[in-house]
């Protein structure tokens, strides 16, 4: 044998062998991966008329989910509902609209929803009682130094971002805990500012930090009931909020991101689908920020 040749037993060990044919079970699994991920799931999304909330609604509907769209402006919600009703897998799913302000303690409870019939929404009581997934995406911001910020603005930011999320969870849980629909989940939308802070964003950062804390508490509290609670931490995303930035602030933010771009709302929606469908995902704090949190 040539001294430079490897031993025969080594050649035999590394020689390629034919790949086994797919078993019927594996083949079935492979085919099922292309099926809608959220078929027969009822989803309630706050802040659904634009930005991240709208993108999540669109993606969930495309995956077969039936969406209840929540927001303050009926016109915007109806526009989204019409889009979902004619596009992709969401067509014909009977998506619904619920007009209301999540910042108030009067956010509709299941036994009050029928009083909203004047909004021409139907079956909302059932929607609350049988909800599988709650997405708290409603949020507002106001840039100003704390010393010069009016109390009303502080309260609006905290009420919408933190208390609105808290109220949304409380309302949805009445149905989730009462029903026996298997895997249910809550997905909250926070912000990187809730972890790192930022000048001129005291109320916003505090409210989003509260959302992260709420998520962790509920993940422990509701896990034994089979309800998973997770939070997405977006970085800079192309939404109305970032479009309102000054050119200087926009450039500074862009340069601070390792990927050198802002994210798209659809990329947050991808993360939401993952959290909604991974049955072992609980207490996840999922950063989608282009690496900004690493700097």
C-alpha positions in Angstrom: 0.0 0.0 0.0 1.3 3.5 -0.9 2.3 5.2 2.3 0.4 8.3 1.2 -2.8 6.3 0.8 -5.3 6.3 3.7 -6.1 2.9 5.2 -8.9 0.9 3.6 -11.1 0.9 6.7 -10.9 4.7 6.7 -12.0 4.9 3.0 -14.9 2.6 3.8 -15.9 4.7 6.7 -16.1 7.9 4.7 -17.4 6.5 1.5 -20.8 8.0 0.6 -23.9 5.8 1.2 -27.2 6.2 -0.6 -29.6 8.4 1.3 -32.6 6.5 2.6 -35.9 7.2 1.0 -38.3 9.4 2.8 -40.6 7.5 5.1 -44.2 8.1 4.7 -44.3 9.9 8.1 -41.4 12.2 7.2 -42.8 12.9 3.8 -46.2 13.8 5.4 -44.4 16.1 7.8 -42.5 17.8 5.0 -45.7 18.4 3.1 -47.5 19.7 6.2 -44.8 22.3 6.6 -46.2 24.2 3.7 -49.7 24.3 5.2 -51.0 27.5 6.9 -49.5 27.8 10.3 -52.4 29.5 12.0 -55.5 27.7 10.5 -58.5 28.0 12.7 -56.7 30.4 15.1 -58.5 33.5 16.3 -56.2 36.5 16.7 -56.9 39.8 18.4 -54.4 42.6 17.4 -54.3 46.0 18.9 -52.8 48.9 16.9 -53.8 47.0 13.8 -54.5 49.9 11.4 -50.9 50.7 10.6 -47.2 49.9 11.1 -46.2 46.8 13.0 -49.8 45.9 14.0 -51.0 46.0 10.4 -48.0 43.9 9.2 -48.7 41.3 11.8 -52.4 41.2 10.9 -51.5 40.7 7.2 -49.1 37.9 8.0 -51.3 36.1 10.4 -54.2 36.3 8.0 -52.0 34.9 5.2 -51.2 32.0 7.6 -54.9 31.2 7.9 -55.7 33.2 11.1 -59.0 35.0 11.7 -58.3 38.5 12.9 -60.0 40.9 15.2 -58.5 44.3 14.3 -58.4 46.8 17.2 -57.7 50.5 17.0 -59.0 54.0 17.5 -59.8 54.9 13.8 -62.5 52.9 12.2 -61.6 54.0 8.6 -58.1 52.7 8.9 -59.2 49.4 10.4 -61.8 48.9 7.7 -59.2 49.5 5.1 -57.0 46.8 6.6 -60.0 44.4 7.0 -60.8 44.8 3.3 -57.2 44.1 2.3 -57.2 41.0 4.4 -60.5 39.8 3.1 -59.4 39.8 -0.6 -55.8 38.8 -0.4 -54.2 35.4 0.1 -55.2 32.8 2.6 -57.0 35.4 4.7 -59.8 35.8 2.1 -63.2 34.8 3.4 -62.1 34.4 7.0 -64.5 36.9 8.3 -62.0 39.3 9.8 -63.6 41.8 12.3 -63.1 45.4 13.4 -63.3 46.7 17.0 -63.0 50.5 17.4 -61.7 51.6 20.8 -58.9 53.1 22.8 -56.7 50.6 24.6 -55.4 53.4 26.9 -58.7 53.5 28.9 -59.9 51.2 31.5 -63.2 51.0 29.6 -61.7 48.8 27.0 -64.5 46.5 26.0 -64.9 43.4 28.1 -66.4 40.2 26.7 -69.9 40.9 28.2 -69.9 44.5 26.8 -68.9 43.7 23.3 -72.5 43.3 22.1 -73.1 47.0 22.8 -70.8 47.8 20.0 -73.3 46.6 17.4 -73.7 50.1 16.2 -70.1 49.8 14.8 -71.5 47.1 12.5 -69.3 44.4 14.0 -70.7 41.0 14.6 -69.7 38.1 16.8 -67.1 40.0 18.8 -68.3 38.5 22.1 -67.5 35.1 20.6 -64.2 36.4 19.3 -63.1 37.5 22.8 -64.3 34.2 24.4 -62.5 32.0 21.8 -59.3 34.0 21.2 -56.2 32.0 20.7 -53.6 34.7 20.2 -53.4 38.2 21.5 -51.0 40.7 20.0 -50.5 44.0 21.9 -49.0 46.2 19.2 -50.7 49.6 20.0 -48.2 52.2 21.0 -47.4 55.9 20.8 -44.3 58.0 21.5 -43.5 61.6 22.2 -40.0 63.0 22.1 -39.2 65.6 24.7 -37.0 66.0 27.8 -38.8 65.0 31.0 -38.3 68.3 32.7 -40.3 70.1 29.9 -42.9 67.4 29.2 -46.5 68.1 30.1 -48.0 65.6 32.5 -50.8 64.9 30.1 -48.3 63.7 27.5 -46.6 61.5 30.0 -49.9 59.9 31.0 -50.9 59.3 27.4 -47.7 57.5 26.6 -47.8 55.3 29.7 -51.5 54.7 29.5 -51.4 53.6 25.9 -48.2 51.6 25.9 -48.2 50.0 29.3 -51.7 50.1 30.7 -53.2 49.4 27.3 -51.1 46.2 27.1 -52.2 45.3 30.7 -55.9 45.9 29.9 -55.6 43.9 26.7 -54.1 41.0 28.5 -56.8 41.1 31.2 -59.6 41.2 28.7 -58.3 38.4 26.6 -57.4 36.2 29.5 -61.1 35.9 30.6 -61.7 33.9 27.4 -58.4 32.1 27.3 -58.6 30.8 30.8 -62.3 29.8 30.5 -61.9 28.1 27.1 -60.2 24.8 26.4 -58.7 25.5 23.0 -55.3 24.2 23.7 -52.2 26.3 22.9 -52.9 30.0 23.5 -50.4 32.8 23.5 -49.9 36.5 24.1 -47.3 38.5 22.1 -46.4 41.9 23.4 -44.5 44.5 21.4 -42.0 46.5 23.5 -38.9 48.5 22.3 -35.2 48.5 22.6 -35.6 51.8 24.5 -37.2 49.8 27.2 -33.9 48.0 27.7 -31.3 50.6 26.9 -33.0 53.9 27.5 -32.5 57.0 25.4 -32.5 60.8 25.7 -35.9 62.4 25.4 -37.8 59.2 25.7 -38.3 58.8 29.5 -42.0 58.0 29.4 -41.7 55.8 26.3 -38.7 53.9 27.7 -40.4 53.5 31.1 -43.6 52.2 29.5 -41.8 49.7 27.3 -39.7 48.5 30.2 -42.9 47.9 32.0 -44.2 45.8 29.1 -41.1 43.6 29.3 -41.6 43.2 33.1 -45.3 42.4 32.5 -44.4 39.7 30.0 -42.0 38.0 32.3 -44.6 38.0 35.2 -47.4 36.6 33.0 -45.1 34.0 31.5 -44.6 32.6 35.0 -48.2 33.1 36.1 -50.0 31.7 33.0 -47.6 29.0 31.9 -49.2 26.3 34.1 -52.5 27.1 32.3 -50.9 26.5 28.9 -50.8 30.1 27.9 -47.5 31.3 26.6 -46.4 35.0 26.9 -43.6 36.5 24.9 -42.3 39.9 23.9 -40.7 41.3 20.8 -38.1 44.0 21.1 -37.9 45.9 17.8 -35.1 48.2 17.0 -35.6 51.0 14.5 -38.4 49.9 12.1 -39.7 51.7 9.1 -43.0 53.0 10.5 -44.7 56.4 11.0 -42.7 56.8 14.2 -39.3 56.6 12.5 -40.5 58.6 9.5 -41.1 61.5 11.9 -37.4 61.5 12.9 -35.3 64.5 11.8 -32.8 63.8 9.0 -29.9 64.2 11.6 -31.5 61.7 14.0 -32.3 59.3 11.2 -28.7 59.3 10.0 -27.3 58.9 13.5 -29.6 56.0 14.2 -28.8 54.3 10.9 -25.1 54.5 11.6 -25.5 52.9 15.0 -27.0 49.7 13.6 -24.5 47.0 12.6 -26.7 46.0 9.6 -26.8 49.6 8.5 -30.5 49.7 7.8 -33.8 50.0 9.5 -36.0 46.9 9.8 -39.2 46.3 8.0 -42.5 45.8 9.8 -42.9 42.5 8.0 -39.7 41.3 9.7 -41.4 41.9 13.1 -44.4 40.0 11.8 -42.1 37.0 11.0 -41.0 37.0 14.6 -44.6 37.1 15.8 -45.5 34.1 13.7 -42.6 32.2 15.2 -43.7 33.0 18.8 -47.3 32.2 18.0 -46.5 28.7 16.6 -43.6 27.5 18.7 -45.3 25.7 21.5 -42.3 25.8 23.8 -41.6 29.5 23.4 -42.5 31.1 26.7 -40.9 34.1 28.4 -39.0 34.9 25.2 -37.5 38.4 24.9 -36.8 38.5 21.2 -34.7 41.3 19.9 -35.2 42.1 16.2 -32.9 45.1 15.9 -30.3 44.5 13.3 -27.7 44.0 16.1 -28.2 47.4 17.7 -28.6 45.8 21.2 -25.0 44.4 20.8 -23.4 47.9 20.5 
